[in-house]
Amino acid sequence: MKLLLLRHSAGYEHSYLPNAEVTLKELGQENGWHVETTHQLEAISEGRLNDVDVLAFATTGDLAFSDEQKELILNFVKDGKGFFGIHNATDTCYDWPEYGEMLGGYFAGHPWHEEVNVIVEDNDHPATAHLGSSFKVVDEIYSFRDYDRSKTRVLMHLDPESIDITKGDRDDQDYALAWCHDYGKGRVMYSALGHPDALWNEDWFRKHIVGCVKWAANEA
């Protein structure tokens, strides 16, 4: 399995990104994957993606993709490959609504950056099978617009009783933290966690990332 991570900041530059690159390459060695990372939008080309099984984004801001690149990315997934959005992958491509539709939502804000309780909805998924019914984590918690749980498989969500819910912006108090769904013949996986640098060294989080990648690659 081959994974290509696009790490490109056209907006806010997250400090965790170097940690994510190192972690993904380490996990690649441990799991027999070939992992490449790039900052260059030009790397998203037909020739490059022909050899890729999972395309991962850790990006911010509106990316200067050509129309051909946009079509290439969507068709990459529709034709049977995998897409993995990491944390701020929802905080990008606002000028490309088909991307938000493919991924399952856009960043709307981060009302909480503190220790929260996370409710695991689905322990049958490889990304959450090891997490029990709930767990606590310190992270930057996103809220989303254009997110609809009826159109995706929600794996875990914020426990509204663990925070001051009045800081949020959703009437339904539904703050999903990971989801996945089919897109055409392919698979889309998203995890909202990962903002703290140190989280990428935590064993449970690394197992979460492995499960995300394996599901997106249709290996689990």
C-alpha positions in Angstrom: 0.0 0.0 0.0 1.3 3.5 -0.9 0.2 6.7 0.8 0.9 10.2 -0.3 0.5 13.0 2.3 0.0 16.5 1.0 1.0 18.9 3.8 0.4 22.4 2.4 -0.5 25.5 4.5 -2.2 28.3 2.5 -3.6 29.5 5.8 -2.6 28.7 9.4 0.5 26.6 9.7 -0.1 23.9 12.4 2.9 23.0 14.5 2.0 19.3 14.6 2.7 18.8 10.9 6.4 17.8 11.2 5.3 15.3 13.8 2.6 13.9 11.6 5.1 13.4 8.7 7.5 11.5 10.9 4.8 9.4 12.5 3.3 8.4 9.2 6.7 7.3 7.9 7.3 5.4 11.1 3.9 3.7 10.8 4.7 3.0 7.2 7.8 1.1 8.2 6.0 -0.8 10.9 3.1 -1.8 8.6 4.8 -2.4 5.3 3.5 0.8 3.7 5.3 3.1 1.3 4.7 6.6 2.7 5.7 9.8 0.8 5.0 13.4 1.9 5.0 16.6 -0.1 4.4 20.3 0.3 4.0 20.9 -3.4 0.6 21.2 -5.0 2.2 20.2 -8.3 2.8 16.7 -6.9 -0.9 16.1 -7.2 -0.7 14.8 -10.8 -2.0 11.9 -12.7 1.4 10.3 -13.0 2.0 10.5 -9.2 -1.5 9.4 -8.2 -1.4 6.4 -10.5 0.9 4.7 -8.0 -0.9 5.8 -4.9 -3.6 3.9 -2.9 -4.4 6.6 -0.2 -4.2 10.4 -0.6 -4.0 12.2 2.7 -4.5 15.9 3.3 -3.2 18.0 6.2 -3.9 21.3 4.6 -5.3 24.8 5.3 -6.6 27.6 3.2 -7.8 27.7 -0.4 -5.4 25.6 -2.4 -4.4 26.7 -5.9 -5.4 23.5 -7.6 -6.2 23.7 -11.3 -9.6 22.4 -12.5 -7.8 19.3 -13.9 -6.2 18.6 -10.5 -9.6 19.0 -8.7 -11.2 16.5 -11.2 -8.2 14.2 -10.7 -8.6 14.1 -6.9 -12.3 13.4 -7.0 -12.0 10.7 -9.6 -9.1 9.2 -7.7 -11.5 8.4 -4.9 -14.6 7.7 -7.1 -12.7 5.1 -9.1 -11.8 3.1 -6.0 -8.9 4.7 -4.0 -8.8 6.1 -0.5 -8.8 9.6 0.9 -7.7 10.4 4.5 -8.3 13.9 6.0 -6.3 14.8 9.0 -7.5 17.4 11.5 -7.3 20.6 9.4 -8.2 18.9 6.2 -11.7 20.3 6.8 -10.1 23.8 7.0 -9.3 24.0 3.4 -10.6 24.2 -0.2 -13.6 26.4 0.8 -13.7 27.6 -2.8 -14.2 24.0 -4.0 -17.6 22.8 -2.7 -17.2 19.3 -4.3 -14.3 18.8 -1.9 -16.4 19.6 1.1 -19.1 17.3 -0.1 -16.6 14.5 -0.7 -15.0 14.9 2.7 -18.2 15.4 4.7 -18.0 18.9 6.0 -16.0 22.1 6.5 -14.4 23.6 9.6 -16.6 26.2 11.3 -14.7 27.0 14.4 -12.8 25.5 17.4 -14.8 26.4 20.5 -12.8 24.2 22.8 -9.1 23.6 23.4 -9.0 21.6 26.6 -9.4 18.2 28.1 -12.7 16.7 26.8 -14.4 13.4 27.0 -14.9 11.6 23.7 -17.8 9.1 23.2 -16.9 6.2 20.9 -20.0 5.3 18.8 -18.4 2.5 16.8 -16.0 -0.1 18.2 -16.2 -2.2 15.0 -14.0 0.2 13.1 -10.2 -0.3 13.1 -9.6 3.3 14.0 -11.7 3.1 17.2 -11.7 -0.6 18.1 -9.0 -0.1 20.8 -10.6 3.0 22.4 -13.3 1.5 24.6 -16.6 3.3 25.1 -15.0 6.6 25.8 -11.7 8.3 26.5 -10.3 11.7 27.5 -8.0 13.8 25.4 -6.6 17.3 25.3 -7.1 18.6 21.8 -8.4 21.5 19.7 -12.1 20.5 19.1 -13.6 21.5 15.8 -17.1 22.3 14.9 -18.3 21.8 11.3 -20.7 23.2 8.8 -22.1 21.2 5.9 -21.8 18.2 8.1 -24.7 15.7 8.2 -24.4 12.5 10.1 -27.0 10.9 8.0 -24.5 11.0 5.1 -21.6 9.4 6.8 -20.6 6.8 9.5 -19.8 8.7 12.7 -17.2 6.9 14.8 -16.9 9.2 17.8 -18.2 12.5 19.0 -17.6 15.1 21.7 -19.4 14.4 25.0 -21.4 17.6 25.5 -21.4 17.1 29.3 -17.6 17.3 29.4 -17.4 20.9 28.3 -19.3 24.2 28.4 -21.6 23.5 25.6 -22.8 27.1 25.3 -19.5 27.9 23.6 -20.6 25.7 20.7 -22.5 26.7 17.5 -24.7 23.7 16.8 -28.3 23.5 18.0 -28.1 19.7 17.8 -24.9 19.6 19.9 -23.5 17.0 17.5 -19.8 17.5 17.3 -18.4 14.5 15.5 -14.7 13.8 15.8 -14.2 11.1 13.3 -16.3 9.7 10.4 -16.0 7.6 7.2 -18.0 6.8 4.2 -17.9 5.5 0.6 -17.4 8.0 -2.2 -18.1 6.3 -5.5 -16.1 3.1 -5.4 -13.6 4.6 -3.0 -13.4 5.4 0.7 -13.1 8.7 2.6 -11.9 8.7 6.2 -11.6 11.8 8.5 -10.3 12.3 12.0 -10.6 15.7 13.6 -8.0 14.9 16.3 -4.3 15.6 16.1 -3.7 19.3 16.9 -1.2 18.8 19.8 2.3 17.9 18.7 2.8 15.3 21.4 -0.4 13.4 20.5 1.4 11.9 17.5 3.8 10.1 19.9 0.9 8.5 21.9 0.5 4.8 21.3 -3.3 4.9 21.2 -3.4 7.8 18.7 -0.9 6.1 16.5 -3.1 3.0 16.5 -6.0 5.3 15.6 -4.1 6.7 12.6 -3.2 3.1 11.5 -6.8 2.2 11.6 -7.8 5.3 9.6 -5.3 4.5 6.9 -6.1 0.8 6.7 -9.8 1.6 6.3 -9.2 4.2 3.7 -7.0 1.7 1.8 -9.7 -1.0 2.1 -7.3 -3.2 4.1 -9.7 -3.4 7.0 
